[in-house]
Amino acid sequence: MNTTAKGDLLVGTGSTTASALTVGSNDQILVADSSTATGLKWATPSSGGFTLLSTTSLSGVSTTVSSISGSYKNLFVFVKGVYVNTDSAQINIRLNSDSGTNYANNIVRNTGGTLSAISSAEGQIRAIGKTPNSNSNPLYLGNAQLFLPRYTDTDIQPYSLVSIGADAGSGAYQSYHATGTYNNSAAITSVTVLSNDGTTTFSGGTIYIYGES
């Protein structure tokens, strides 16, 4: 057969004659689909990128974001602008509310230009080493970025983290550059941000959780 329509394709249908496949919409791509007569179709490509799943203010001694969708490939947790009621508090992260010794933390810590290391199995991910007890200087506020690839797997969950914070007293910045693993038995569906001592309370800060397609 012949076709003169702009963009039409001649494609086989499994018989002795070809068929015209009409051109798709702008920016669509041609993909295989065995359910169609021609075995092909036009489709809009997946957009990919990051989708904001949750925005939650920190409060009390801990804040949990639960019922996280498992429809993405990777999970990104951003903890921003943290300050507390006790100067120089350490802030941690737990996955699936698990407080068992199932987290391997391997951290290079920079405190005011002096490097040290932490390597230990603990009941949480060490997220921010120091946070101030006021927000008068925004440069001192605690911030952490946690990346969880393949967060719906049910075996070992690797993670990478970078963070920075300072105490209001000395203003000495402390940063973490960390990699580690979480020995999980289920997909990650909740993230908890908490103070290390269980008594320090959050005065401000936000958890943003993103899914990556």
Contacts in CASP RR format, 6 or more apart in sequence:
PFRMAT RR
TARGET T0000
AUTHOR 0000-0000-0000
METHOD contacts of the structure
MODEL  1
MNTTAKGDLLVGTGSTTASALTVGSNDQILVADSSTATGLKWATPSSGGF
TLLSTTSLSGVSTTVSSISGSYKNLFVFVKGVYVNTDSAQINIRLNSDSG
TNYANNIVRNTGGTLSAISSAEGQIRAIGKTPNSNSNPLYLGNAQLFLPR
YTDTDIQPYSLVSIGADAGSGAYQSYHATGTYNNSAAITSVTVLSNDGTT
TFSGGTIYIYGES
1 10 0 8 1.000
1 17 0 8 1.000
1 18 0 8 1.000
1 19 0 8 1.000
1 20 0 8 1.000
3 10 0 8 1.000
3 20 0 8 1.000
5 20 0 8 1.000
5 22 0 8 1.000
5 23 0 8 1.000
6 23 0 8 1.000
7 22 0 8 1.000
7 23 0 8 1.000
8 20 0 8 1.000
8 21 0 8 1.000
8 22 0 8 1.000
8 23 0 8 1.000
9 20 0 8 1.000
9 21 0 8 1.000
9 23 0 8 1.000
9 30 0 8 1.000
9 40 0 8 1.000
10 18 0 8 1.000
10 19 0 8 1.000
10 20 0 8 1.000
10 21 0 8 1.000
11 18 0 8 1.000
11 19 0 8 1.000
11 20 0 8 1.000
11 21 0 8 1.000
11 38 0 8 1.000
11 39 0 8 1.000
11 40 0 8 1.000
12 18 0 8 1.000
12 19 0 8 1.000
12 38 0 8 1.000
13 19 0 8 1.000
13 37 0 8 1.000
13 38 0 8 1.000
19 37 0 8 1.000
19 38 0 8 1.000
21 38 0 8 1.000
21 40 0 8 1.000
21 42 0 8 1.000
23 42 0 8 1.000
24 42 0 8 1.000
25 42 0 8 1.000
25 44 0 8 1.000
27 44 0 8 1.000
27 45 0 8 1.000
28 42 0 8 1.000
28 43 0 8 1.000
28 44 0 8 1.000
28 45 0 8 1.000
29 42 0 8 1.000
29 43 0 8 1.000
29 44 0 8 1.000
29 45 0 8 1.000
30 40 0 8 1.000
30 41 0 8 1.000
30 42 0 8 1.000
31 40 0 8 1.000
31 41 0 8 1.000
31 42 0 8 1.000
31 43 0 8 1.000
32 39 0 8 1.000
32 40 0 8 1.000
33 39 0 8 1.000
33 40 0 8 1.000
33 41 0 8 1.000
33 43 0 8 1.000
46 213 0 8 1.000
47 213 0 8 1.000
48 212 0 8 1.000
48 213 0 8 1.000
49 212 0 8 1.000
49 213 0 8 1.000
50 76 0 8 1.000
50 210 0 8 1.000
50 211 0 8 1.000
50 212 0 8 1.000
50 213 0 8 1.000
51 72 0 8 1.000
51 210 0 8 1.000
51 211 0 8 1.000
51 212 0 8 1.000
51 213 0 8 1.000
52 208 0 8 1.000
52 209 0 8 1.000
52 210 0 8 1.000
53 68 0 8 1.000
53 69 0 8 1.000
53 209 0 8 1.000
53 210 0 8 1.000
53 211 0 8 1.000
54 65 0 8 1.000
54 68 0 8 1.000
54 207 0 8 1.000
54 208 0 8 1.000
54 209 0 8 1.000
55 206 0 8 1.000
55 207 0 8 1.000
55 208 0 8 1.000
56 63 0 8 1.000
56 65 0 8 1.000
56 206 0 8 1.000
56 207 0 8 1.000
56 209 0 8 1.000
57 63 0 8 1.000
57 204 0 8 1.000
57 205 0 8 1.000
57 206 0 8 1.000
58 79 0 8 1.000
58 82 0 8 1.000
58 193 0 8 1.000
58 202 0 8 1.000
58 204 0 8 1.000
58 205 0 8 1.000
58 206 0 8 1.000
58 207 0 8 1.000
59 201 0 8 1.000
59 202 0 8 1.000
59 204 0 8 1.000
60 201 0 8 1.000
60 202 0 8 1.000
61 194 0 8 1.000
61 195 0 8 1.000
61 198 0 8 1.000
61 199 0 8 1.000
61 200 0 8 1.000
61 201 0 8 1.000
61 202 0 8 1.000
62 192 0 8 1.000
62 193 0 8 1.000
62 194 0 8 1.000
62 195 0 8 1.000
62 198 0 8 1.000
63 192 0 8 1.000
63 193 0 8 1.000
63 194 0 8 1.000
63 202 0 8 1.000
63 207 0 8 1.000
64 97 0 8 1.000
64 190 0 8 1.000
64 191 0 8 1.000
64 192 0 8 1.000
65 190 0 8 1.000
65 191 0 8 1.000
65 192 0 8 1.000
65 207 0 8 1.000
65 209 0 8 1.000
66 189 0 8 1.000
66 190 0 8 1.000
67 189 0 8 1.000
67 190 0 8 1.000
68 75 0 8 1.000
68 188 0 8 1.000
68 189 0 8 1.000
68 190 0 8 1.000
68 191 0 8 1.000
68 209 0 8 1.000
69 211 0 8 1.000
70 151 0 8 1.000
70 152 0 8 1.000
70 187 0 8 1.000
70 189 0 8 1.000
72 151 0 8 1.000
72 211 0 8 1.000
72 212 0 8 1.000
72 213 0 8 1.000
73 149 0 8 1.000
73 150 0 8 1.000
73 211 0 8 1.000
73 212 0 8 1.000
73 213 0 8 1.000
74 147 0 8 1.000
74 148 0 8 1.000
74 149 0 8 1.000
74 150 0 8 1.000
74 151 0 8 1.000
74 211 0 8 1.000
74 212 0 8 1.000
75 147 0 8 1.000
75 148 0 8 1.000
75 151 0 8 1.000
75 188 0 8 1.000
75 209 0 8 1.000
75 210 0 8 1.000
75 211 0 8 1.000
75 212 0 8 1.000
76 145 0 8 1.000
76 146 0 8 1.000
76 147 0 8 1.000
76 148 0 8 1.000
76 209 0 8 1.000
76 210 0 8 1.000
76 211 0 8 1.000
76 212 0 8 1.000
77 93 0 8 1.000
77 144 0 8 1.000
77 145 0 8 1.000
77 146 0 8 1.000
77 147 0 8 1.000
77 148 0 8 1.000
77 191 0 8 1.000
77 207 0 8 1.000
77 208 0 8 1.000
77 209 0 8 1.000
77 210 0 8 1.000
78 143 0 8 1.000
78 144 0 8 1.000
78 145 0 8 1.000
78 146 0 8 1.000
78 207 0 8 1.000
78 208 0 8 1.000
78 209 0 8 1.000
78 210 0 8 1.000
79 91 0 8 1.000
79 93 0 8 1.000
79 127 0 8 1.000
79 128 0 8 1.000
79 142 0 8 1.000
79 143 0 8 1.000
79 144 0 8 1.000
79 145 0 8 1.000
79 146 0 8 1.000
79 163 0 8 1.000
79 193 0 8 1.000
79 205 0 8 1.000
79 206 0 8 1.000
79 207 0 8 1.000
79 208 0 8 1.000
80 141 0 8 1.000
80 142 0 8 1.000
80 143 0 8 1.000
80 205 0 8 1.000
80 206 0 8 1.000
80 208 0 8 1.000
81 135 0 8 1.000
81 138 0 8 1.000
81 141 0 8 1.000
81 142 0 8 1.000
81 143 0 8 1.000
81 204 0 8 1.000
81 205 0 8 1.000
81 206 0 8 1.000
82 91 0 8 1.000
82 128 0 8 1.000
82 131 0 8 1.000
82 141 0 8 1.000
82 142 0 8 1.000
82 143 0 8 1.000
82 144 0 8 1.000
82 202 0 8 1.000
82 204 0 8 1.000
82 205 0 8 1.000
83 131 0 8 1.000
83 132 0 8 1.000
83 133 0 8 1.000
83 134 0 8 1.000
83 135 0 8 1.000
83 140 0 8 1.000
83 141 0 8 1.000
83 142 0 8 1.000
83 202 0 8 1.000
83 203 0 8 1.000
83 204 0 8 1.000
83 205 0 8 1.000
84 91 0 8 1.000
84 131 0 8 1.000
84 132 0 8 1.000
84 133 0 8 1.000
84 195 0 8 1.000
84 200 0 8 1.000
84 201 0 8 1.000
84 202 0 8 1.000
84 203 0 8 1.000
84 204 0 8 1.000
85 133 0 8 1.000
85 200 0 8 1.000
85 201 0 8 1.000
85 202 0 8 1.000
85 203 0 8 1.000
86 133 0 8 1.000
86 197 0 8 1.000
86 199 0 8 1.000
86 200 0 8 1.000
87 132 0 8 1.000
87 133 0 8 1.000
87 167 0 8 1.000
87 168 0 8 1.000
87 169 0 8 1.000
88 130 0 8 1.000
88 131 0 8 1.000
88 132 0 8 1.000
88 133 0 8 1.000
88 167 0 8 1.000
88 168 0 8 1.000
88 169 0 8 1.000
89 130 0 8 1.000
89 131 0 8 1.000
89 133 0 8 1.000
89 195 0 8 1.000
89 196 0 8 1.000
89 197 0 8 1.000
89 200 0 8 1.000
90 126 0 8 1.000
90 128 0 8 1.000
90 129 0 8 1.000
90 130 0 8 1.000
90 131 0 8 1.000
90 195 0 8 1.000
90 196 0 8 1.000
90 197 0 8 1.000
91 127 0 8 1.000
91 128 0 8 1.000
91 129 0 8 1.000
91 131 0 8 1.000
91 142 0 8 1.000
91 144 0 8 1.000
91 193 0 8 1.000
91 194 0 8 1.000
91 195 0 8 1.000
91 196 0 8 1.000
92 124 0 8 1.000
92 125 0 8 1.000
92 126 0 8 1.000
92 127 0 8 1.000
92 193 0 8 1.000
92 194 0 8 1.000
92 195 0 8 1.000
92 196 0 8 1.000
93 124 0 8 1.000
93 125 0 8 1.000
93 127 0 8 1.000
93 144 0 8 1.000
93 146 0 8 1.000
93 191 0 8 1.000
93 192 0 8 1.000
93 193 0 8 1.000
93 194 0 8 1.000
94 123 0 8 1.000
94 124 0 8 1.000
94 125 0 8 1.000
94 191 0 8 1.000
94 192 0 8 1.000
94 194 0 8 1.000
95 125 0 8 1.000
95 148 0 8 1.000
95 157 0 8 1.000
95 182 0 8 1.000
95 184 0 8 1.000
95 188 0 8 1.000
95 190 0 8 1.000
95 191 0 8 1.000
95 192 0 8 1.000
96 184 0 8 1.000
96 186 0 8 1.000
96 188 0 8 1.000
96 189 0 8 1.000
96 190 0 8 1.000
97 190 0 8 1.000
97 192 0 8 1.000
98 123 0 8 1.000
98 182 0 8 1.000
98 184 0 8 1.000
99 123 0 8 1.000
99 124 0 8 1.000
100 123 0 8 1.000
101 121 0 8 1.000
101 122 0 8 1.000
101 123 0 8 1.000
102 121 0 8 1.000
102 123 0 8 1.000
102 182 0 8 1.000
102 183 0 8 1.000
102 184 0 8 1.000
103 121 0 8 1.000
103 122 0 8 1.000
103 123 0 8 1.000
103 124 0 8 1.000
103 125 0 8 1.000
103 180 0 8 1.000
103 181 0 8 1.000
103 182 0 8 1.000
103 183 0 8 1.000
104 120 0 8 1.000
104 121 0 8 1.000
104 180 0 8 1.000
104 181 0 8 1.000
104 182 0 8 1.000
104 183 0 8 1.000
105 118 0 8 1.000
105 119 0 8 1.000
105 120 0 8 1.000
105 121 0 8 1.000
105 122 0 8 1.000
105 125 0 8 1.000
105 126 0 8 1.000
105 178 0 8 1.000
105 180 0 8 1.000
106 117 0 8 1.000
106 118 0 8 1.000
106 119 0 8 1.000
106 178 0 8 1.000
106 179 0 8 1.000
106 180 0 8 1.000
107 117 0 8 1.000
107 118 0 8 1.000
107 119 0 8 1.000
107 126 0 8 1.000
107 176 0 8 1.000
107 177 0 8 1.000
107 178 0 8 1.000
108 115 0 8 1.000
108 116 0 8 1.000
108 117 0 8 1.000
108 176 0 8 1.000
108 177 0 8 1.000
108 178 0 8 1.000
109 115 0 8 1.000
109 116 0 8 1.000
109 117 0 8 1.000
109 118 0 8 1.000
109 129 0 8 1.000
109 174 0 8 1.000
109 175 0 8 1.000
109 176 0 8 1.000
110 173 0 8 1.000
110 174 0 8 1.000
110 175 0 8 1.000
110 177 0 8 1.000
111 172 0 8 1.000
111 173 0 8 1.000
111 174 0 8 1.000
112 172 0 8 1.000
112 173 0 8 1.000
112 174 0 8 1.000
118 126 0 8 1.000
124 194 0 8 1.000
125 146 0 8 1.000
125 159 0 8 1.000
125 161 0 8 1.000
125 178 0 8 1.000
125 180 0 8 1.000
125 182 0 8 1.000
126 176 0 8 1.000
126 178 0 8 1.000
127 144 0 8 1.000
127 146 0 8 1.000
127 161 0 8 1.000
127 163 0 8 1.000
127 176 0 8 1.000
127 193 0 8 1.000
128 142 0 8 1.000
128 143 0 8 1.000
128 144 0 8 1.000
128 163 0 8 1.000
128 164 0 8 1.000
128 165 0 8 1.000
128 176 0 8 1.000
129 163 0 8 1.000
129 165 0 8 1.000
129 174 0 8 1.000
129 176 0 8 1.000
130 142 0 8 1.000
130 165 0 8 1.000
130 166 0 8 1.000
130 167 0 8 1.000
130 172 0 8 1.000
130 173 0 8 1.000
130 174 0 8 1.000
131 141 0 8 1.000
131 142 0 8 1.000
131 165 0 8 1.000
131 166 0 8 1.000
131 167 0 8 1.000
132 140 0 8 1.000
132 141 0 8 1.000
132 142 0 8 1.000
132 165 0 8 1.000
132 166 0 8 1.000
132 167 0 8 1.000
132 168 0 8 1.000
132 169 0 8 1.000
132 171 0 8 1.000
133 167 0 8 1.000
133 168 0 8 1.000
133 203 0 8 1.000
134 168 0 8 1.000
134 203 0 8 1.000
135 141 0 8 1.000
135 203 0 8 1.000
135 204 0 8 1.000
136 168 0 8 1.000
137 168 0 8 1.000
139 166 0 8 1.000
140 165 0 8 1.000
140 166 0 8 1.000
140 167 0 8 1.000
140 168 0 8 1.000
140 171 0 8 1.000
140 173 0 8 1.000
141 165 0 8 1.000
141 205 0 8 1.000
142 163 0 8 1.000
142 164 0 8 1.000
142 165 0 8 1.000
142 166 0 8 1.000
143 163 0 8 1.000
143 164 0 8 1.000
143 165 0 8 1.000
144 161 0 8 1.000
144 162 0 8 1.000
144 163 0 8 1.000
144 176 0 8 1.000
145 161 0 8 1.000
145 162 0 8 1.000
145 163 0 8 1.000
146 159 0 8 1.000
146 160 0 8 1.000
146 161 0 8 1.000
147 159 0 8 1.000
147 160 0 8 1.000
147 161 0 8 1.000
148 157 0 8 1.000
148 158 0 8 1.000
148 159 0 8 1.000
148 188 0 8 1.000
149 158 0 8 1.000
150 157 0 8 1.000
151 157 0 8 1.000
151 187 0 8 1.000
151 188 0 8 1.000
152 187 0 8 1.000
152 188 0 8 1.000
153 184 0 8 1.000
153 187 0 8 1.000
154 184 0 8 1.000
154 185 0 8 1.000
154 186 0 8 1.000
154 187 0 8 1.000
155 184 0 8 1.000
155 185 0 8 1.000
156 181 0 8 1.000
156 182 0 8 1.000
156 183 0 8 1.000
156 184 0 8 1.000
157 181 0 8 1.000
157 182 0 8 1.000
157 183 0 8 1.000
157 184 0 8 1.000
157 188 0 8 1.000
158 179 0 8 1.000
158 180 0 8 1.000
158 181 0 8 1.000
158 182 0 8 1.000
159 178 0 8 1.000
159 179 0 8 1.000
159 180 0 8 1.000
159 181 0 8 1.000
159 182 0 8 1.000
160 178 0 8 1.000
160 179 0 8 1.000
160 180 0 8 1.000
161 176 0 8 1.000
161 177 0 8 1.000
161 178 0 8 1.000
161 179 0 8 1.000
162 175 0 8 1.000
162 176 0 8 1.000
162 177 0 8 1.000
162 178 0 8 1.000
163 175 0 8 1.000
163 176 0 8 1.000
163 178 0 8 1.000
164 173 0 8 1.000
164 174 0 8 1.000
164 175 0 8 1.000
164 176 0 8 1.000
165 173 0 8 1.000
165 174 0 8 1.000
165 175 0 8 1.000
166 172 0 8 1.000
166 173 0 8 1.000
166 174 0 8 1.000
191 207 0 8 1.000
191 209 0 8 1.000
193 207 0 8 1.000
195 201 0 8 1.000
195 202 0 8 1.000
END
